[in-house]
Amino acid sequence: MPDGGDREGLPVEEVITRADCAEVEVTLTDLDPDLQQLFDGFLEPLDPAGHANEADDADSSAPQCVRLTYRLSYDADADVTEAFIYFPVRSDPAMSQYSRLPAATRRALPVINLNSAQPLQLRSGGALRRILDARDPDAAIAAFTTLSDAVGAAVAGLSADSAMAGTVSQVLETGGAGTRLGDTAVTAADIGFFAEDGTVAALLRTLQPALRLDQAGPLALSSHGSSTTAVLSAAEAMLLANLPGAVILADDFGDQLDAAAAQHLTALLRARSGQLWLSTRRPEAARAFEPVELVRLVRHDGVRAHHQLDRITDRKALSAMRQLHTQLLTAMSAPTVAITEGPHDVAVYSMVDRRYPPDRLPLSAHGVRLVAAGTGQDGGIDQIPRVADLARKLGFRVIAVIDKDKDSAQAATQVARIEAACDNVIRLPPGAIERAMLAGISMDAIVAASATLTEYGIPDPVDGRTGEAAVTELCKVVHKQGLHEQLLESLYAETGAHPPLIQTVLALIAALATTPPSENKLTDLTDIARPVAAIS
Amino acid sequence: MTYEPRGTQYDVITSSAPVIVVRGGAGTGKTTTAVAAARAYLEMADRHLLETRRLAAIADQRTRLAAPQRVLFLSFSRTAVTQIIDRAGSIIGPYGPRLEVATFDGFAWRIVTSFGPYHGYPPPLSVLSVANARVPGAPPGLTYDELLPAAMKLLALPRIAEHYNGRYGMIICDEFQDTDVEEWAFLRTIAPSARLILLGDLHQCIYDGFKHVDPNSRISDALALPGAIEIELPPASFRDPTGVLPAAAEAARERRFDDPAIAYAAKAGRLSITRTTSATGYAEVIDLARNARLQGHTVSIFTHTNAATTELSDAMRQAGLNHEQVGLTEAYGEALPAQLALIQYALGDDAAPIRRALAVYITANHRGKYLPALAEQLLSGTNPQLEHALSGLCQDLRAGAGSAPDLADLSGVIAGAYRRVGTFRGQETWTQAAERTRNALRGANLDHGMAGIEAQLLRLRDESLVGGLSPRRHSIQAMNLHQTKGREADTTILLLRPDEWYGYEQDPYPNGSRLLYVVMTRARQRAHLVVPSAAHPLWQPLVDACDSSRTGTRLHPQRTGVAEPEFT
């Protein structure tokens, strides 16, 4: 039901499309010699685009690759799902003939799943155990044997302890239990204790890591914060990633890490692994990647889609690409970005937006993130189409908020370019963000608010004057000095209300973000007159 | 199997020479020693790899490491080597999966199917058997003669060469003395940096008459390679630890028929002569084979030609003696597409190539330069009786094949089809192939049409033709005596016929006498010769020697006090 509900009260027929199966094909390239030999019989030459070349005249010097397809099918009659991996090069799905990937080969793939399991595990298959085995398997076995012997001796001592033996004897004597169990009477000397089933493997399974981080002494890892676990897991993964060509998979990476640790560990993982597949909601983690390495997964109007940037060689586009890390990454988990001309605009809209709750919903509730087209010198209306292009390529819904410049052919062209690059464009009345802040505010309030700016070491720009010329002067000073938030603070103090034009802009952004794009992209806002001063 | 190397066997296992020519008589354990050497090599390579990885792990370095090493064991007969590898399972142990056994043709085919589709051999690829090529209307495909050149062409490509060179650290070649020029070149091309272990016995070179091999120069070529060494294995036989039969065989090869070893083998009942009373000798062979099975023996039966083996196989089948006919890979392989054609016709394909496919199968069961008459008649439709039989078969094929065909019935009709239209010759391989066809039909999903069954049966055909697929192994095996090498059984039976031809060689048969040696050294317990009143002069002196040595009762050294000669 893509449009989300019925219209005009009519029932909407639900349309469900069933697929026989879902398949995901991957091509493994840059194969380690070990892997290449495991895939003997299934290798294909790699073409320059990074795909398997199925032509019969492939480049004889092309490196080898292998394709694997994951197939998930559902038998509705039997209510059974089946999932397996096969080699497409030796399979014919149309004939239901599959050459399946053997489990042993799958296990040999150097794939490290950086999951939420506990790090520092000695059990078979645990990351620490794998690292230990790689460093010195013989020494590992010797250490485990020593541990097992020591535990055996300690447990034997426990069993022989008079308090323990006496208690066990009492149990055995109760109701003649000891005489009924074996061929001969069972005594306390016949009873010992094992960790689980007594094997070394079981013993190692039971051991859990403990850390001493401070004066609290050693505590089980699970008693420490989630960041500790996440950092250690990442460290283990990095060591395992030393396998040439290792692929690391991490889901929701960074959720348990602080921003700095998330960025640092992601960068390390990326640098040390053959390939890193990392899903994250953290912009800090995304920062470790090149822009073209990011794939943004979105759902618009009920449809799932993915977006990835192409490699850019255009010089102007490159300058916009810089905005990715500074502006767009922070918005990566928001469906919509509202792009303003500069950081002062973002400061004003953000401050008002912050003061909405609890009476009103802020932009974040509508999935909108405010970003500037630049950070200062590199911003401005000219930069908006470039950042908007970038944002749309990443799957954002894009709304631009621009100033109204003087009517001219150049301005018309500029607006046309912005309209082409965005889903919606909101144009303020003549004047920049500073005038928009003051629209619909009484002169008395402006005069009073202006007077508070002297706290910042500047003369009062209005200085008691009540004409529009004084307002223009105030706008210039605020713009030049960057005192937008300070003036806003004073205006709030004077009026006790949100600036009406800013409020209108925010309401419009929220409305546009939640409605499908229309043909008419440009919304021109009109100025709001100042209230007439009350006659005393 | 417990294996303790001794003498120079130990040298083979521990040597690190890049080329080792291992020479030894039949049953001296060449293959077993080579398997042990393969294991020693893999263990050493693993230790080296482990240490490299360990050092890299400790140093926290990203290192692109070599793959674990593998050993390639090339032979002319997969069945023979597999038989030995099975018994040597305890020797190779956990390294079994990394010891790859293949025939020359099979390995070449593997290279072609793996890499050919991208470098000049577009699919569908198929092997064209001699019989298939001989019958008019042959489809495109690679003949046996084209397999090795095609594989070598691919191995000349850098990435493919790199792949195999990185895969194999050691290549073992069985029956090295029998490799021809092309096989020798192929052997050196697969992985030029791999160590070579070349197993040979000049006394067992029995193909020089029709394969144009020169065993002496081949071994000289190998020994001329840098670092090559030669190791001679001690003569004692693992197959027959008493040494009785090997000693008799050695004497027979040198045509010293008055040698005490032959006399002793005959007196002790280890080497026996049975005169044929029937025209064919089949009854005697069947009787001997049954008696051997009653004693729990495995049995190998040898004849002079494939045609003779096929006829004997048919007789054994009629007599209800379960067995396997070894070496007719072409007949077995071509039975599969013939049966496929019958299925296609049964399921409504009027264009199914029944006539040609059956003609190919019939041709595969015959030797000679020309098409067998029956194959000609099948193609031309000129034999009224054959046409009648074919018509009846076609009716039966279609009878049960409605919208929901009864696949069990169809399998039955196909299994009996050849009997109805062919000569009796070749029924055994047809029956063996019918088992595969039945399995393919069982697992088939006909909702997807015939393509699945077709692909499966044609793949099996290709694998069979290049020796990559063997039918189920039986306790009784029948084969052409040129296929005996590398095989062993508790009891062997050689059936000789009066009209056999062994080439133009004259007495003292310097090459032909190797056949006597090879055949006599296959048996662990007893070697029987079933002979006509007058055997070929190659064999007759041996028959005479046995006859004259034999007494009315068997001679038991322990009971008679006759001391057993020292043969080992």
HADDOCK unambig.tbl for C-alpha pairs under 7 A between the chains (distance, minus, plus):
assign (segid A and resid 32 and name CA) (segid B and resid 64 and name CA) 6.76 0.50 0.50
assign (segid A and resid 33 and name CA) (segid B and resid 65 and name CA) 6.94 0.50 0.50
assign (segid A and resid 33 and name CA) (segid B and resid 66 and name CA) 5.59 0.50 0.50
assign (segid A and resid 33 and name CA) (segid B and resid 67 and name CA) 5.09 0.50 0.50
assign (segid A and resid 34 and name CA) (segid B and resid 66 and name CA) 6.28 0.50 0.50
assign (segid A and resid 34 and name CA) (segid B and resid 67 and name CA) 3.80 0.50 0.50
assign (segid A and resid 34 and name CA) (segid B and resid 68 and name CA) 6.54 0.50 0.50
assign (segid A and resid 37 and name CA) (segid B and resid 67 and name CA) 6.93 0.50 0.50
assign (segid A and resid 37 and name CA) (segid B and resid 167 and name CA) 6.38 0.50 0.50
assign (segid A and resid 41 and name CA) (segid B and resid 114 and name CA) 4.90 0.50 0.50
assign (segid A and resid 42 and name CA) (segid B and resid 114 and name CA) 6.82 0.50 0.50
assign (segid A and resid 54 and name CA) (segid B and resid 118 and name CA) 6.52 0.50 0.50
assign (segid A and resid 55 and name CA) (segid B and resid 118 and name CA) 5.77 0.50 0.50
assign (segid A and resid 56 and name CA) (segid B and resid 117 and name CA) 5.38 0.50 0.50
assign (segid A and resid 56 and name CA) (segid B and resid 118 and name CA) 3.87 0.50 0.50
assign (segid A and resid 56 and name CA) (segid B and resid 119 and name CA) 5.25 0.50 0.50
assign (segid A and resid 56 and name CA) (segid B and resid 120 and name CA) 5.57 0.50 0.50
assign (segid A and resid 56 and name CA) (segid B and resid 121 and name CA) 6.85 0.50 0.50
assign (segid A and resid 56 and name CA) (segid B and resid 122 and name CA) 5.63 0.50 0.50
assign (segid A and resid 57 and name CA) (segid B and resid 118 and name CA) 5.52 0.50 0.50
assign (segid A and resid 57 and name CA) (segid B and resid 119 and name CA) 5.09 0.50 0.50
assign (segid A and resid 57 and name CA) (segid B and resid 120 and name CA) 6.10 0.50 0.50
assign (segid A and resid 58 and name CA) (segid B and resid 118 and name CA) 5.41 0.50 0.50
assign (segid A and resid 58 and name CA) (segid B and resid 119 and name CA) 6.10 0.50 0.50
assign (segid A and resid 60 and name CA) (segid B and resid 157 and name CA) 5.94 0.50 0.50
assign (segid A and resid 60 and name CA) (segid B and resid 158 and name CA) 6.86 0.50 0.50
assign (segid A and resid 60 and name CA) (segid B and resid 159 and name CA) 6.62 0.50 0.50
assign (segid A and resid 61 and name CA) (segid B and resid 158 and name CA) 6.21 0.50 0.50
assign (segid A and resid 61 and name CA) (segid B and resid 159 and name CA) 5.77 0.50 0.50
assign (segid A and resid 63 and name CA) (segid B and resid 159 and name CA) 6.80 0.50 0.50
assign (segid A and resid 95 and name CA) (segid B and resid 448 and name CA) 5.61 0.50 0.50
assign (segid A and resid 95 and name CA) (segid B and resid 451 and name CA) 6.98 0.50 0.50
assign (segid A and resid 95 and name CA) (segid B and resid 452 and name CA) 5.76 0.50 0.50
assign (segid A and resid 134 and name CA) (segid B and resid 53 and name CA) 6.78 0.50 0.50
assign (segid A and resid 134 and name CA) (segid B and resid 54 and name CA) 5.56 0.50 0.50
assign (segid A and resid 134 and name CA) (segid B and resid 57 and name CA) 6.26 0.50 0.50
assign (segid A and resid 135 and name CA) (segid B and resid 54 and name CA) 4.55 0.50 0.50
assign (segid A and resid 135 and name CA) (segid B and resid 57 and name CA) 5.30 0.50 0.50
assign (segid A and resid 135 and name CA) (segid B and resid 58 and name CA) 5.66 0.50 0.50
assign (segid A and resid 136 and name CA) (segid B and resid 54 and name CA) 6.13 0.50 0.50
assign (segid A and resid 242 and name CA) (segid B and resid 60 and name CA) 7.00 0.50 0.50
assign (segid A and resid 242 and name CA) (segid B and resid 61 and name CA) 6.55 0.50 0.50
assign (segid A and resid 242 and name CA) (segid B and resid 62 and name CA) 4.87 0.50 0.50
assign (segid A and resid 243 and name CA) (segid B and resid 62 and name CA) 6.31 0.50 0.50
assign (segid A and resid 244 and name CA) (segid B and resid 62 and name CA) 5.90 0.50 0.50
assign (segid A and resid 244 and name CA) (segid B and resid 63 and name CA) 6.02 0.50 0.50
assign (segid A and resid 244 and name CA) (segid B and resid 64 and name CA) 5.43 0.50 0.50
